Amino acid sequence: MIPTIETERLRLRAPVLADFPAFAGMLGSRRSTYMGGPCSETEAWKWFCIDVAQWHLFGHGALMIERREDKVCVGEVGLNAGPLFPEMELGWLLYDGFEGQGYASEAAHALRDWAFADFGASTLVSYVDRGNSASIALARRLGAIEDMHAARPDPEDLVFRHQRGTSTP
């Protein structure tokens, strides 16, 4: 039920319990500031479980970003929906030390294309903290356009809309 999506360098795969320590470490660090963190380990566990549960509830959810060459997990990309999100969100996070290598872009591009082609989504949004210049730049590289009128879980977030048919390298 949970797909595995492969790109040139990455494998997007289902989360497994062994992924939780790195995920909790990221959410417990200052790096999670743009996502409402830092979070306690208990709060990180809730988010991890939500990411997994969405596959069973909605047919989409989070996938871990794993480098194919050495099977190192570098972060997570996901489609989020349900009562916490006004629309289906395409989101991403990278663990410390893996930024600037194109992993988030490659993973988000692949999951976005899967959502449009295989899941049947016609639009996605990315909710981005105004201070997160790296994620703002990534949303724009993916071809998303800022939507000033979209509902948002946090009124201070920017919303970037991804449309079916948007083509990016």
N, CA, C and O of each residue as an XYZ file, in Angstrom:
676
protein
N       0.811     -1.193      0.000
C       0.000      0.000      0.000
C       0.862      1.268      0.000
O       0.490      2.263     -0.621
N       1.986      1.243      0.675
C       2.876      2.400      0.703
C       3.898      2.228     -0.420
O       4.628      1.238     -0.448
N       3.951      3.193     -1.348
C       4.859      3.020     -2.487
C       6.321      3.236     -2.109
O       6.635      3.862     -1.097
N       7.179      2.716     -2.924
C       8.594      3.058     -2.922
C       8.832      3.778     -4.233
O       8.523      3.257     -5.305
N       9.382      4.976     -4.143
C       9.628      5.800     -5.325
C      11.133      5.988     -5.444
O      11.790      6.420     -4.497
N      11.673      5.661     -6.608
C      13.111      5.807     -6.801
C      13.404      6.921     -7.791
O      12.726      7.080     -8.806
N      14.429      7.681     -7.465
C      14.958      8.702     -8.359
C      16.390      8.298     -8.685
O      16.839      7.217     -8.306
N      17.087      9.153     -9.373
C      18.466      8.833     -9.729
C      19.316      8.528     -8.501
O      20.099      7.577     -8.507
N      19.165      9.338     -7.436
C      20.016      9.171     -6.255
C      19.287      8.678     -5.017
O      19.921      8.245     -4.055
N      17.962      8.738     -5.030
C      17.209      8.527     -3.796
C      16.192      7.405     -3.905
O      15.724      7.056     -4.989
N      15.868      6.856     -2.751
C      14.760      5.924     -2.605
C      13.831      6.538     -1.550
O      14.239      6.766     -0.411
N      12.601      6.799     -1.937
C      11.587      7.272     -0.999
C      10.825      6.037     -0.559
O      10.187      5.362     -1.368
N      10.898      5.749      0.737
C      10.375      4.473      1.235
C       9.566      4.686      2.507
O       9.621      5.742      3.137
N       8.822      3.659      2.859
C       7.992      3.707      4.058
C       8.857      3.919      5.305
O       9.965      3.390      5.396
N       8.345      4.692      6.257
C       9.058      4.823      7.532
C       9.060      3.492      8.287
O       8.099      2.725      8.225
N      10.154      3.238      8.996
C      10.260      2.074      9.879
C      10.694      2.572     11.254
O      11.214      3.681     11.383
N      10.483      1.766     12.259
C      10.779      2.168     13.630
C      12.222      2.655     13.790
O      12.480      3.578     14.563
N      13.152      2.048     13.074
C      14.558      2.448     13.171
C      14.790      3.886     12.702
O      15.837      4.463     12.995
N      13.834      4.472     11.981
C      13.952      5.861     11.530
C      13.615      6.860     12.636
O      13.968      8.035     12.535
N      12.938      6.404     13.687
C      12.443      7.344     14.686
C      13.538      8.126     15.419
O      13.367      9.333     15.587
N      14.639      7.536     15.864
C      15.635      8.334     16.598
C      16.138      9.563     15.832
O      16.237     10.645     16.410
N      16.452      9.415     14.554
C      16.916     10.570     13.772
C      15.798     11.585     13.585
O      16.036     12.791     13.649
N      14.582     11.103     13.355
C      13.413     11.973     13.201
C      13.191     12.762     14.492
O      13.001     13.978     14.452
N      13.214     12.077     15.629
C      13.028     12.748     16.925
C      14.158     13.724     17.201
O      13.934     14.796     17.764
N      15.371     13.360     16.806
C      16.503     14.265     16.985
C      16.315     15.545     16.193
O      16.618     16.633     16.684
N      15.822     15.423     14.979
C      15.582     16.608     14.154
C      14.487     17.468     14.778
O      14.655     18.680     14.909
N      13.369     16.854     15.164
C      12.261     17.628     15.733
C      12.602     18.197     17.111
O      11.986     19.168     17.550
N      13.561     17.608     17.782
C      13.985     18.116     19.081
C      15.056     19.183     19.005
O      15.439     19.759     20.023
N      15.539     19.447     17.804
C      16.623     20.405     17.629
C      16.093     21.783     17.222
O      14.912     21.952     16.919
N      16.995     22.750     17.225
C      16.637     24.105     16.789
C      16.282     24.136     15.306
O      15.633     25.075     14.845
N      16.702     23.117     14.555
C      16.370     23.044     13.124
C      14.866     22.953     12.886
O      14.395     23.269     11.793
N      14.112     22.529     13.884
C      12.662     22.365     13.718
C      11.883     23.642     14.047
O      10.653     23.616     14.086
N      12.571     24.738     14.279
C      11.919     25.996     14.639
C      10.849     26.379     13.628
O       9.781     26.852     14.016
N      11.111     26.187     12.353
C      10.154     26.567     11.316
C       8.954     25.620     11.242
O       8.014     25.868     10.487
N       8.984     24.546     12.015
C       7.891     23.573     12.028
C       7.202     23.544     13.390
O       6.527     22.568     13.716
N       7.360     24.581     14.176
C       6.717     24.627     15.484
C       7.548     24.019     16.595
O       7.066     23.925     17.724
N       8.764     23.606     16.327
C       9.616     22.976     17.320
C      10.480     23.987     18.045
O      10.290     25.194     17.901
N      11.409     23.504     18.808
C      11.728     22.108     19.076
C      10.607     21.393     19.856
O       9.865     22.001     20.627
N      10.527     20.097     19.619
C       9.502     19.243     20.226
C      10.137     18.246     21.187
O      11.308     17.888     21.061
N       9.345     17.818     22.133
C       9.774     16.733     23.023
C       9.777     15.423     22.240
O       9.208     15.339     21.151
N      10.412     14.416     22.795
C      10.407     13.108     22.150
C       8.986     12.572     22.038
O       8.651     11.917     21.051
N       8.152     12.837     23.026
C       6.754     12.396     22.992
C       6.010     13.065     21.841
O       5.263     12.405     21.119
N       6.206     14.359     21.668
C       5.565     15.072     20.565
C       6.091     14.581     19.219
O       5.319     14.427     18.272
N       7.393     14.337     19.126
C       7.978     13.802     17.892
C       7.369     12.442     17.563
O       7.099     12.150     16.398
N       7.150     11.610     18.580
C       6.538     10.302     18.360
C       5.130     10.460     17.785
O       4.735      9.704     16.898
N       4.382     11.426     18.278
C       3.033     11.670     17.747
C       3.101     12.030     16.268
O       2.327     11.504     15.468
N       4.029     12.930     15.894
C       4.150     13.322     14.492
C       4.597     12.145     13.628
O       4.104     11.967     12.514
N       5.519     11.350     14.137
C       5.988     10.176     13.401
C       4.823      9.220     13.140
O       4.659      8.714     12.030
N       4.023      8.980     14.172
C       2.876      8.070     14.035
C       1.820      8.636     13.088
O       1.215      7.882     12.324
N       1.590      9.932     13.123
C       0.655     10.566     12.189
C       1.144     10.359     10.760
O       0.357     10.036      9.870
N       2.441     10.544     10.543
C       3.002     10.369      9.199
C       2.753      8.962      8.663
O       2.460      8.788      7.480
N       2.871      7.964      9.530
C       2.644      6.572      9.135
C       1.146      6.303      8.984
O       0.724      5.670      8.016
N       0.349      6.776      9.929
C      -1.095      6.493      9.932
C      -1.806      7.057      8.711
O      -2.790      6.482      8.245
N      -1.314      8.181      8.188
C      -1.994      8.773      7.039
C      -2.050      7.822      5.847
O      -2.998      7.874      5.063
N      -1.045      6.951      5.697
C      -1.092      5.980      4.601
C      -2.316      5.090      4.733
O      -2.968      4.781      3.736
N      -2.631      4.678      5.937
C      -3.753      3.771      6.165
C      -5.092      4.501      6.133
O      -6.107      3.923      5.743
N      -5.096      5.756      6.538
C      -6.338      6.531      6.580
C      -6.682      7.186      5.247
O      -7.853      7.249      4.871
N      -5.671      7.672      4.529
C      -5.919      8.478      3.335
C      -5.281      7.946      2.061
O      -5.614      8.409      0.970
N      -4.366      6.980      2.176
C      -3.668      6.487      0.988
C      -2.454      7.305      0.614
O      -1.881      7.121     -0.460
N      -2.059      8.204      1.489
C      -0.839      8.985      1.306
C      -0.279      9.289      2.680
O      -0.960      9.102      3.689
N       0.965      9.759      2.725
C       1.612     10.065      4.004
C       3.059     10.421      3.762
O       3.411     10.967      2.717
N       3.893     10.108      4.734
C       5.311     10.458      4.649
C       6.139      9.289      4.133
O       5.813      8.122      4.348
N       7.217      9.642      3.448
C       8.210      8.682      3.009
C       9.571      9.174      3.480
O       9.842     10.375      3.483
N      10.408      8.254      3.870
C      11.756      8.602      4.276
C      12.610      8.776      3.016
O      12.447      8.055      2.031
N      13.510      9.736      3.072
C      14.413     10.010      1.954
C      15.719      9.268      2.239
O      16.464      9.633      3.148
N      15.984      8.242      1.465
C      17.163      7.402      1.670
C      18.060      7.493      0.442
O      17.593      7.358     -0.689
N      19.351      7.722      0.672
C      20.297      7.700     -0.453
C      20.435      6.261     -0.939
O      20.639      5.344     -0.143
N      20.324      6.077     -2.225
C      20.416      4.727     -2.793
C      21.814      4.146     -2.647
O      21.964      2.942     -2.438
N      22.837      4.985     -2.755
C      24.212      4.493     -2.768
C      24.639      3.844     -1.458
O      25.422      2.894     -1.466
N      24.129      4.352     -0.322
C      24.579      3.817      0.965
C      23.456      3.581      1.976
O      23.719      3.230      3.126
N      22.211      3.773      1.551
C      21.023      3.550      2.382
C      20.962      4.442      3.615
O      20.305      4.092      4.596
N      21.633      5.584      3.581
C      21.562      6.544      4.678
C      20.279      7.357      4.518
O      19.995      7.885      3.443
N      19.508      7.450      5.605
C      18.281      8.241      5.615
C      18.657      9.699      5.882
O      19.264     10.016      6.904
N      18.287     10.584      4.946
C      18.691     11.990      5.040
C      17.541     12.918      5.422
O      17.754     14.111      5.636
N      16.324     12.379      5.510
C      15.183     13.216      5.865
C      13.876     12.558      5.507
O      13.772     11.335      5.406
N      12.872     13.407      5.315
C      11.522     12.915      5.064
C      10.809     13.868      4.108
O      11.043     15.077      4.129
N       9.950     13.316      3.285
C       9.070     14.087      2.412
C       7.680     13.484      2.586
O       7.548     12.271      2.753
N       6.650     14.313      2.548
C       5.332     13.748      2.791
C       4.196     14.535      2.194
O       4.319     15.710      1.847
N       3.075     13.831      2.089
C       1.795     14.426      1.749
C       0.949     14.372      3.009
O       0.654     13.295      3.528
N       0.567     15.529      3.491
C      -0.159     15.629      4.757
C      -1.562     16.151      4.509
O      -1.766     17.086      3.734
N      -2.527     15.533      5.178
C      -3.920     15.981      5.078
C      -4.599     15.697      6.408
O      -3.935     15.466      7.419
N      -5.900     15.716      6.401
C      -6.642     15.432      7.616
C      -7.013     16.695      8.360
O      -6.911     17.791      7.809
N      -7.440     16.560      9.596
C      -7.978     17.708     10.323
C      -6.966     18.804     10.658
O      -7.371     19.909     11.019
N      -5.677     18.535     10.550
C      -4.678     19.543     10.880
C      -4.308     20.425      9.694
O      -3.614     21.428      9.860
N      -4.765     20.061      8.501
C      -4.360     20.758      7.284
C      -5.589     21.101      6.444
O      -6.388     20.215      6.140
N      -5.755     22.373      6.062
C      -6.902     22.744      5.226
C      -6.896     22.081      3.846
O      -7.956     21.795      3.290
N      -5.706     21.839      3.295
C      -5.561     21.178      1.997
C      -4.419     20.177      2.094
O      -3.661     20.175      3.064
N      -4.304     19.325      1.077
C      -3.200     18.368      1.071
C      -1.888     19.124      0.884
O      -1.716     19.890     -0.064
N      -0.973     18.885      1.815
C       0.308     19.578      1.823
C       1.427     18.675      1.340
O       1.489     17.498      1.696
N       2.302     19.233      0.532
C       3.573     18.607      0.191
C       4.612     19.243      1.099
O       4.875     20.441      1.001
N       5.204     18.447      1.981
C       6.189     18.967      2.923
C       7.476     18.168      2.870
O       7.513     17.058      2.339
N       8.528     18.745      3.426
C       9.850     18.098      3.406
C      10.651     18.552      4.605
O      10.418     19.625      5.160
N      11.589     17.726      4.991
C      12.575     18.098      6.006
C      13.834     17.290      5.767
O      13.780     16.138      5.337
N      14.954     17.903      6.048
C      16.245     17.219      5.931
C      16.928     17.230      7.291
O      16.790     18.172      8.071
N      17.652     16.177      7.547
C      18.428     16.099      8.773
C      19.689     16.933      8.627
O      20.140     17.220      7.518
N      20.248     17.317      9.765
C      21.444     18.153      9.809
C      22.578     17.521      9.007
O      22.861     16.330      9.134
N      23.210     18.334      8.191
C      24.357     17.884      7.410
C      24.021     17.454      6.000
O      24.925     17.160      5.218
N      22.741     17.409      5.650
C      22.354     16.939      4.319
C      21.759     18.040      3.439
O      21.268     17.760      2.346
N      21.799     19.287      3.909
C      21.273     20.404      3.143
C      22.218     20.744      1.998
O      23.394     20.382      2.010
N      21.674     21.450      1.008
C      22.499     21.975     -0.067
C      22.981     20.960     -1.077
O      23.851     21.270     -1.891
N      22.439     19.752     -1.049
C      22.857     18.709     -1.980
C      21.750     18.309     -2.951
O      21.906     17.374     -3.737
N      20.632     19.027     -2.887
C      19.521     18.769     -3.800
C      18.608     17.631     -3.394
O      17.720     17.260     -4.162
N      18.798     17.057     -2.201
C      17.974     15.923     -1.784
C      16.507     16.306     -1.597
O      15.617     15.584     -2.048
N      16.248     17.429     -0.940
C      14.860     17.840     -0.700
C      14.154     18.118     -2.024
O      13.005     17.719     -2.216
N      14.832     18.792     -2.924
C      14.247     19.109     -4.227
C      13.925     17.836     -5.006
O      12.830     17.694     -5.550
N      14.871     16.926     -5.056
C      14.689     15.675     -5.796
C      13.548     14.852     -5.206
O      12.727     14.303     -5.941
N      13.500     14.770     -3.885
C      12.454     13.992     -3.216
C      11.082     14.642     -3.366
O      10.104     13.959     -3.670
N      11.003     15.960     -3.155
C       9.716     16.657     -3.259
C       9.184     16.600     -4.686
O       7.984     16.422     -4.892
N      10.051     16.747     -5.654
C       9.660     16.654     -7.065
C       9.069     15.273     -7.350
O       8.020     15.167     -7.985
N       9.736     14.218     -6.884
C       9.268     12.852     -7.140
C       7.941     12.569     -6.449
O       7.056     11.958     -7.048
N       7.786     13.001     -5.203
C       6.528     12.741     -4.504
C       5.406     13.590     -5.084
O       4.274     13.120     -5.200
N       5.703     14.824     -5.447
C       4.690     15.666     -6.098
C       4.199     14.992     -7.372
O       2.992     14.904     -7.598
N       5.111     14.519     -8.199
C       4.708     13.869     -9.444
C       3.908     12.600     -9.173
O       2.961     12.307     -9.902
N       4.271     11.839     -8.137
C       3.502     10.647     -7.767
C       2.089     11.056     -7.354
O       1.115     10.416     -7.752
N       1.976     12.115     -6.563
C       0.654     12.577     -6.096
C      -0.240     12.947     -7.271
O      -1.433     12.646     -7.255
N       0.314     13.588     -8.280
C      -0.485     13.980     -9.441
C      -0.785     12.785    -10.354
O      -1.923     12.619    -10.795
N       0.203     11.967    -10.636
C       0.034     10.882    -11.606
C      -0.635      9.638    -11.032
O      -1.498      9.044    -11.678
N      -0.243      9.242     -9.825
C      -0.709      7.964     -9.280
C      -1.794      8.114     -8.221
O      -2.670      7.256     -8.116
N      -1.751      9.170     -7.448
C      -2.743      9.370     -6.390
C      -3.955     10.142     -6.905
O      -5.051     10.003     -6.362
N      -3.771     10.949     -7.943
C      -4.886     11.677     -8.529
C      -5.118     13.069     -7.973
O      -6.172     13.657     -8.215
N      -4.166     13.606     -7.239
C      -4.305     14.967     -6.726
C      -4.283     15.948     -7.898
O      -3.570     15.734     -8.878
N      -5.062     17.016     -7.794
C      -5.048     18.035     -8.839
C      -4.278     19.271     -8.396
O      -3.847     20.068     -9.228
N      -4.108     19.429     -7.098
C      -3.348     20.544     -6.552
C      -2.785     20.130     -5.199
O      -3.362     19.287     -4.512
N      -1.681     20.712     -4.827
C      -1.067     20.523     -3.514
C      -0.634     21.895     -3.032
O      -0.482     22.821     -3.829
N      -0.437     22.024     -1.734
C       0.128     23.252     -1.197
C       1.317     22.908     -0.318
O       1.428     21.794      0.193
N       2.190     23.866     -0.151
C       3.276     23.753      0.825
C       3.132     24.934      1.769
O       3.160     26.088      1.341
N       2.977     24.641      3.057
C       2.899     25.676      4.086
C       4.315     25.939      4.564
O       5.000     25.028      5.029
N       4.760     27.204      4.447
C       6.148     27.522      4.744
C       6.211     28.716      5.684
O       5.557     29.733      5.449
N       6.989     28.596      6.738
C       7.238     29.703      7.647
C       7.914     30.829      6.878
O       8.809     30.588      6.068
N       7.485     32.047      7.132
C       8.011     33.216      6.418
C       9.527     33.359      6.558
O      10.177     33.930      5.682
N      10.088     32.853      7.639
C      11.520     32.977      7.865
C      12.353     31.872      7.258
O      13.581     31.920      7.320
N      11.710     30.875      6.670
C      12.415     29.711      6.147
C      12.771     29.934      4.668
O      12.105     29.423      3.768
N      13.824     30.697      4.450
C      14.191     31.073      3.081
C      14.553     29.862      2.221
O      14.308     29.878      1.015
N      15.126     28.821      2.809
C      15.493     27.636      2.029
C      14.242     26.930      1.495
O      14.218     26.515      0.336
N      13.212     26.792      2.323
C      11.984     26.132      1.863
C      11.195     27.009      0.906
O      10.547     26.498     -0.008
N      11.238     28.314      1.099
C      10.590     29.225      0.151
C      11.243     29.061     -1.226
O      10.551     28.952     -2.238
N      12.564     29.045     -1.254
C      13.289     28.882     -2.518
C      12.982     27.529     -3.153
O      12.825     27.441     -4.371
N      12.897     26.484     -2.348
C      12.597     25.158     -2.884
C      11.192     25.123     -3.475
O      11.001     24.596     -4.571
N      10.211     25.670     -2.775
C       8.844     25.698     -3.310
C       8.820     26.387     -4.667
O       8.160     25.924     -5.597
N       9.531     27.474     -4.772
C       9.577     28.207     -6.048
C      10.296     27.396     -7.130
O       9.862     27.391     -8.282
N      11.396     26.708     -6.772
C      12.107     25.859     -7.752
C      11.206     24.734     -8.251
O      11.333     24.292     -9.392
N      10.302     24.277     -7.400
C       9.364     23.222     -7.791
C       8.248     23.753     -8.686
O       7.427     22.977     -9.175
N       8.210     25.060     -8.906
C       7.198     25.655     -9.764
C       5.951     26.102     -9.027
O       4.971     26.495     -9.660
N       5.965     26.053     -7.700
C       4.799     26.471     -6.920
C       4.698     27.998     -6.916
O       5.704     28.707     -6.953
N       3.477     28.472     -6.871
C       3.181     29.900     -6.872
C       2.553     30.261     -5.530
O       1.691     29.541     -5.027
N       2.985     31.369     -4.960
C       2.409     31.797     -3.677
C       0.923     32.078     -3.850
O       0.516     32.783     -4.774
N       0.121     31.521     -2.951
C      -1.339     31.685     -2.962
C      -1.733     32.489     -1.731
O      -1.837     31.941     -0.633
N      -1.950     33.772     -1.912
C      -2.246     34.680     -0.797
C      -3.619     34.421     -0.173
O      -3.876     34.852      0.951
N      -4.507     33.719     -0.894
C      -5.889     33.555     -0.438
C      -6.166     32.174      0.152
O      -7.272     31.923      0.631
N      -5.193     31.285      0.126
C      -5.402     29.920      0.616
C      -5.511     29.892      2.135
O      -4.862     30.668      2.836
N      -6.344     28.984      2.624
C      -6.418     28.743      4.065
C      -5.097     28.148      4.514
O      -4.402     27.496      3.735
N      -4.757     28.376      5.771
C      -3.478     27.887      6.294
C      -3.647     27.498      7.756
O      -4.428     28.121      8.476
N      -2.919     26.465      8.206
C      -3.026     26.062      9.610
C      -2.466     27.115     10.564
O      -2.958     27.264     11.682
N      -1.443     27.840     10.128
C      -0.861     28.929     10.917
C      -1.029     30.193     10.087
O      -0.514     30.271      8.972
N      -1.745     31.187     10.614
C      -2.013     32.382      9.809
C      -0.763     33.117      9.337
O      -0.837     33.911      8.399
N       0.377     32.871      9.964
C       1.616     33.533      9.571
C       2.352     32.816      8.437
O       3.261     33.388      7.835
N       1.969     31.569      8.139
C       2.649     30.810      7.086
C       2.369     31.383      5.706
O       1.322     31.984      5.467
N       3.316     31.188      4.808
C       3.090     31.413      3.389
C       2.546     30.114      2.818
O       2.859     29.034      3.319
N       1.735     30.213      1.775
C       1.199     29.029      1.107
C       1.648     29.062     -0.344
O       1.404     30.032     -1.062
N       2.306     27.992     -0.765
C       2.740     27.849     -2.149
C       1.916     26.738     -2.787
O       1.839     25.630     -2.256
N       1.297     27.040     -3.932
C       0.421     26.085     -4.607
C       1.153     25.406     -5.764
O       1.759     26.053     -6.618
N       1.070     24.080     -5.754
C       1.614     23.242     -6.813
C       0.414     22.770     -7.654
O      -0.547     22.222     -7.114
N       0.475     22.981     -8.951
C      -0.606     22.579     -9.839
C      -0.177     21.389    -10.686
O       0.984     21.265    -11.076
N      -1.138     20.522    -10.959
C      -0.901     19.420    -11.885
C      -0.427     20.004    -13.212
O      -0.948     21.020    -13.673
N       0.558     19.358    -13.818
C       1.057     19.834    -15.102
C       2.232     20.785    -14.980
O       2.846     21.159    -15.980
N       2.547     21.183    -13.729
C       3.719     22.034    -13.546
C       4.944     21.174    -13.780
O       5.086     20.117    -13.166
N       5.806     21.601    -14.637
C       6.987     20.806    -14.961
C       8.241     21.516    -14.462
O       8.479     22.684    -14.770
N       9.021     20.799    -13.701
C      10.313     21.298    -13.255
C      11.344     20.216    -13.486
O      11.002     19.034    -13.531
N      12.598     20.598    -13.633
C      13.648     19.585    -13.845
C      13.866     18.731    -12.623
O      14.712     17.837    -12.639
